[in-house]
Amino acid sequence: MLELRGISKSYGDQKGVENVDLVAPDGSRTVIVGPSGSGKTTLLRLIAGFEAPDRGTISLGGRLLHGAGGSVPPHQRNIAYVAQEGALFPHMSVADNIGFAIPRQTVDRARRVDELLARVGLTAAFRDRRPHELSGGQQQRVALARALAQQPDLMLLDEPFSALDTGLREAMRTMVGDVLRDAGIASVLVTHDQAEALAFADHLVVMRDASVADAGPPQRLYERPADIDVARFLGEAIVLPATISGGRAQTALGDVRVRHDDAARANVLVRPEQVRVAPQSDGVGALGRILHRAYRGAQWRLEIECQECGLAEPFSIDVPASFELSPGDHVRLSIADEAYVLPR
């Protein structure tokens, strides 16, 4: 288990992170996500030991890495670090890059290099290639193999997929997650991509203004966030004023089930995928108007305004490609499933 308690770090008058408490469960995939300047990369560098906190303690598996007794240097923490660019040695072959993390006196060193190549989906034919002869995805696979070669207790991933195209990015993310799970290695990934964070994480940490805004299972953060800012950061959020009675919230989009006591006034969170769209002639639900639509193959992405719902801004929703309404058409809107009552 990785555990941070009361971690703070400043750069002059600029706060890097402030009073951060974080627990990353053993063997889990923890993702730290947040906007630029929120402190996520600073936190990763503090865990790695590249920088020292001004205050607080860091421990891994019960071993104190930083605290009152001093600080363990980075090379003695047994923490692997995969950077955004891969950071391979350009003058070394693939085999030498991977073997750099394996002691030279190790028996069957060459066999271990081949095993690590296979683990990240590369054949032995790549052994003698140089980094400039590899694609971006192949370079990241070699960087991961080199990190695995040191048999770390923890893997730190600093936006390793950001330079890859969309399809390759998803494939690499799945491959890395599978490799780490099979190896039983805990990991901490830093990203600014909300979709990537939700897809990769077992444990999600949202940073804001140098502090932890919310942390927990990704599904909980998406469906029941700590506040409206976390809700909006993780995806499009529709916030509706409501009156709650008998486990039902009365909103401008109709009644919806909630897990909440009676309240005369409250705000409820609804995600766009919970909104049902029907032709105006159906006569059920609030009246909205389609402002714009974009074709996405199997779906249309509709931008809809609903002034009678009390929404100042339009929202977007995906509907099947067979949906035949066009911009300017009016539709009926209603809510399915369950809404979440936002904390006051």
N, C-alpha and C positions, 0 to 999 in steps of 0.2 A: 504494500500500500504506500502510495506517495501522499505525504501529508505536509501542507503548508499552514503555518499559524502566524497570524499577525504580520504578514510580509509587507514591507513598505520599501520603496526605492524612489529617490528623487534625483533629478539632474538640475542642480541649481534651484531655481524657482519652479521648475517644471516637474509635476508629479508623474512618475512612471507607473507605479502601482501604489495603492494605499490600503493598508490594513486588510490584506487579502487572506482569507481562510479558504483552503481548498483541500478536499480529500478525493484522490483518484483511486478507486477500488482496485485491488490486486487483479491482474490479468485483464483489465477492462480497456476499452478504447475511449479515452477521454478526449473531448474536443473543446478547445477554447476558441470562441468566436466573438467578434465585435467589430465595430467600425475602426477605421484608421485612427491611431492615437489613443485607443482605449486601454492599452497596456498589455495586450496579449503576447506580443513578441518579447517585451521586457520580462514578462513572467517566465517565458520559455528559457530565456537566457539566464535567468536567476536559478532555475531548476538545473540547467546544464552546468552551472558554475562559472560561466563566462563573465558574470558580474556578481557582486556580493550585495545582498540587501542591506539597507540601513538599519532595519529592525526585523525581528521575527526569526522563526526557525523553519528549517526544511529537513525532512527525514524521509528515508526510503527503506521499506521493509524493516522498520524499527531502528535503522542505523541513522544517526544524526549526521547530516551533510553540512548543515550550517546552523550555528547557534552560539550560545555563550562560550562554548569550549573552542570556538574557532570554526574554520571552514575547510572542508575536504576539497583539494584541487580537482579540476574537471577530469583529468586523466585517471584519477583514482575513484571516481564515482560509479564506474561501470554503467554509464549512460551513453547510448548511441544517439547521434544527431544527424538527421538527413535534412540538408538545406534545400532551399527552393531551386537552386541551379544544379543540384547534385554534387557540385564541388569535387569532381574527380580530378586526379593528378593528370594533366594533359600529356606528360612525357612518358607515362606508364601504360602498359597494356591493360586490358580488362582483368586478366588473371593477376597481374601485379597490383592493381588497385584493390581487388578483393583480398588478395594475400597480404596486403599491408597490415591488416588487422589480425593476422594469424602469426604467432611467433614462428620464426624461421626453423627452430628446432622441432616443431610439431611433426609427429609421425603422420605420414600420408597427407601432407599439406596440399599437394596437387589434387588429390581425390576430394578433399574438403572444398576446394575452390569449385570443382566440377559439380559437387552436390549443391552448393549455394547457387550456382548458375541455374541449375535445374529447378531449384526451389522458387526462383523468381521468373521462371518461364523462358530461360535462354539456354541454348545448346552449347556444347563444348566448342563449336565452331567460332564462337565469339571470343575465345580466350586471348587470341593474339591481336585483336583489334584495338585501336587507340580511341579515346573518347570522341575525337572529331569525326570518326567513321561510324558513329552511332546516331540514331534518331534521338529526339528528346525523351521519348518513352523508354528507349533502351538504356539511355544514360541514367534515368531514375531507377530502373531495375538494378543496374550495377551498383548504384549508390546504396540501395536497400540491401543488396547482397553483402556489400562491404560492412554495413552497419550490423547485419546479422552475424557476420564472421566473428565479432568480438564477444558474442554470446552475452548481450547486455541484460541487465535487470529491467531496464526501461528504455523505450525508443521515443525520441523526440522528433517530430515531423513539422518542419517550418514551411507551410504552404508548398508542399512538394509537387502538387499537381497543377499549380496555377498557370504554368507556361504551356500546358498541353491543350490540344483542341478538345472539344466537348466529348466526343465519342471515346477518345483515348483516355481522357480524364476519368470517365466513369469506369472504364475497364481497369485502369491502374488502381483506382480507389478500391474496387472490389478485390483485386489481386493482393494488394498490400494488406487489406483487412484479413483475408483468408490466411496469408502467410504468417502474420503476427498471431492470429488465433491458434493456428496449428503449432507454432513454436512456443506458445504459452507466454508470450512477452507482452507486458503492459505497454501502452503507448499513449502519448499526448500529442495531438495534432492541433496546430494553429491554422486557422483559415478565416477569411472574411466572407466566404461563400456560405450563405445560410442553408441552401439545399445540400451542399456537401457536408456541412456540419450535422444536419439531421440524419443524413444517410449513413454516415460513418460512425456516429457516436453511440456508445453504450451509456456514457455519462457526459452531459452537455453543460458547459459553463459559458454564460453570456457576460462579457465585460462591457462596462460603460463608465466613462470618466475615471479610469484607473482603478475601478473597484468591481467586485462581482455583483452584477445586478440580479442574477438568478442562476441556479445550478440544480441539476437532477436529471432524471431520465428524459431523453429528447421528446417523447410523446407527451409527457406531463408539461414540459415547458411550452410546447406548441398549443396544447389544448387548454391548459390552466396556468398561464404565465403569472409571474409575480405582479406585473403591472402592465399598463397599456403600451409603454415604450418597448418592453420585451416582446409583447404580442406583435407589434408592428415591425420590429426588427426581424422576427422569424418568418414573417409572411404577411400578405395583405389581410388587414383586419377591418371588420365592419363593427362599429360600436354603436349600439342602439340604446336610447333611454328606455327604461322599463319600469313597470309596477309588478311586484311579485306577490302572488297569493297561491297558497295550496300547491307549491312546487311547480307553478307555471308562471312564466314571465309574459306580460302583455306588452307587445311592442308594435311599432307601426308596420312591421312585416308579418304580424299575426302572433298568436300564442306559441310558446315553445317551452319545452320541459327544462327545468333547472334544478340543481341540487343546492337549495338555499332556503332559508327561512323567509317569512313574509317581509316585504320591504316596500314602503310607499314610493321610494325613488331609488333607482339603481341603474348602472350601466352594464349591459351584457355584451359579450364578445361572440361574434359569429364569423366563421371563416367562409370565404366565397364558395367553397365546395359544398357548403351546407345550404346554399340558396338554390331554390328550385325556380326555374323559369318556364312560364307557360304563355300561350297566346292570350291576348287581351280578352278575347271572346270567352275564355274560360270563366271569367268573372270572379275568381277567388284569389285573394292576396292583394298586396299593395300594387299600385300602378307605377311602373318604371318605363324609361325610354332608352332605346339603344342608341348610343352616340357613335360608336365605331365598331368595326369587326375586322379581325385579322385571321387569315386562313392558316391553319397549322397541321394540315394533312388530315388526321382523323378527327380534328376538333376545330371549332371556331373559338377564338378568344374575343369575347364581347366586353365592351366598355359600356356600363349602364349607369344612368343617373336616376335617383329616386328622391325627388324633392319632398314628396309627402311623407317619406320615411324620416325626415329630419336630418338627412345626410348632406353635409356641405360639399363633399367630394364624391365623384363617381367611383365605382369599383369595377374590377374585372372578374370575369367568370368564364370557365371553359364549358362549352356545350358540344354535343355530337355534330359532326359535319353535315348530317342530314337536317339539322335545324335550319329552316328556310326563312327566318325573319331577317330583315335588313336594317341598316342605320336609319333612324327616324321612326321605326315601328315602336309601338307601345306593347309592353308585356306585363304579365302578372307575376309578382314575386312573393315567395313564401319561404319559410325556414323548415328544414328537416332536422331530425336528430335532437341534440341537446345543446343549449347555449351555456356559456360560462359567465357567472356573475363576477365582474372585476372587483378586486379589493378597492376599498375607498382610500 
